[in-house]
Amino acid sequence: MIEQQINLYQDRFKRKRIFFSAAQVMGLTIICLLGMTVWSTMMESELDAALRLNVTLKERQKTISDELNAVNAELAQLIADNRIDNEIAGVTREITARRKVLSFVDANQFGSGKGFSDYLVSLSNLHVENLWLDEITLAENYLRIHGSALNAELIPMYFDRFSEEPVFKGNRFDIFQVERAESTDWKVDFEIATSETLDE
């Protein structure tokens, strides 16, 4: 007969205390999973709300941008209209000034009081085809005419007609020039003037 003595006070025979059972661990795991699921759902909801807010802000930004562009376009149109008004006002002032000058000439308020209307009318009567006047200077005891013609032969023909106008009779023209510039060789320039100096 074999006998064996067993020491019942060894650690392996002592009752071991278990802190968590398998059921408790499983329950804790399920709770953690449920918590993560809830947290994930909440995060997805917040993300979705943030995306919707972003879309709303972008739409509002586009609306404000469109309104700003419309206001800028309206402002530009108003500025353009103002420029047109300024141009019209400038042209009106220029026309008014020219009318005053013409009225001044008609009223014979230059020089000796005889006026220059007779000279201007006579010059308008001296018409020669393909000859034109570029500048007329009139003052008391002074007359200067500058013009051009397509042919040099037309210039003597034009001045021969001066004798047909009574206002030019008795005037002595001491300055007479004819020239053809290289840059404008298609025409002949002429100038005729009395010897008196221009009155200031």
Helices and strands as residue ranges (DSSP letters): G 11-13, H 22-106, H 117-125, E 131-139, E 142-149, H 154-160, G 161-164, G 166-168, E 173-179, E 188-194
